[in-house]
Amino acid sequence: MKNYSLGILFFVALVCFCQPQATNAQKKKPPVKTAPVQKPSTSQPVKTTNKPIPPAQQEVILSAVEDAVIKEINEARNNPQKFLGYLEEYRKSLKGNVLHLPNTTPLVTIEGTAAVDDAINDLKKLPKINDLKNSRGLNRVAKNHLEDLIENPKLGHKGKDGTLLDQRLLRFGLVGLLYAENISYRISVAREVVLAMIVDDGVKSRSHRKNIFNPSFRLFGIACGTAKDTTALCVAEFADDFSEKK
C-alpha cells in the first residue's frame, strides 16, 4: 500500500489512496421538541437460561486500548496544559513532514510541525473541561461502524449500506442536538491516537480537536480494532445526550 497521510479529510476524500489518520463528522441538529431524554441504565442485565438477552441490554466490554483512549481524552479535557509536554515529544517525532512514532510505520503528514505548534498554542489557552462519560449506547454505535471499516477502511464516515452518522445513531437510540464522530487510522497506542486527533493535521477547521475539547459534549463511545488489511482503527462518538433504545 502507499504511504498514508496523517491529514484528516472528509467523506469523499477517503476514496483516494492516501489514507487519512483521522477523520471527523460533526453535525448540529435543528431544535426539535422531543420527550424528556432518559439516561441509559447502568445496571447489569439479568441473565436467564431460557431467554436471550436483547442486544440493547448486553454490556459492551471495552478493550484495554478503548478504555485507555477514554482516559486519555478525559485527562486532556481535565488538564489541557499537561498535554503540552506530550505534544512537544510528538513534535520531536517529526522529521520534515514525516512522523516517526514507535512501533508504527512512518506517516506522511500534510503540515509537518505547523499543526503541532497550532495545537500547542490552543491548549495553552484552554480551561479545564468536564469529563466525558462512557455511554454503552454510543459504544454500540461505534462498534457497529467499526465492523464496516474492518471490511473496508476507505468507507470513512459512510457505512457499507450508505448510512451516515445521524442514521446510525437512530439505530441505537435518540441523540441530543449535538453529535460528532472521529476516526483514527494507522495508530494503535491510545495516547498517540488522542494526540493525532488534537494535532488534527490537514484539517483547517481543527474539528477533531474541537470535538475533544467541546464542553457541550457529555457522552462518549469508542470502538477500536484492526482492519483486514491490518490498518489500526479507532471510532470515537461524541454527543451532548443519548438515550439508548431498550
TALINTA-V566390 format. One record per run of one state. SS is the DSSP state (H for helix, E for strand, L for the rest). FROM is the first residue (numbers start at 1). TO is the last residue. Records with the same first field share a line. If there is no record, write none. Layout:
SS=FROM-TO + FROM-TO
//
This chain:
L=1-4 + 6-10 + 16-21 + 29-54 + 58-63 + 79-79 + 93-93 + 96-97 + 100-106 + 109-112 + 126-132 + 135-135 + 152-152 + 156-164 + 176-177 + 186-189 + 200-206 + 213-218 + 227-231 + 240-241 + 245-246
E=5-5 + 22-28 + 94-95 + 98-99 + 107-108 + 133-134 + 173-175 + 178-185 + 219-226 + 232-239 + 242-244
H=11-15 + 55-57 + 64-78 + 80-92 + 113-125 + 136-151 + 153-155 + 165-172 + 190-199 + 207-212
//
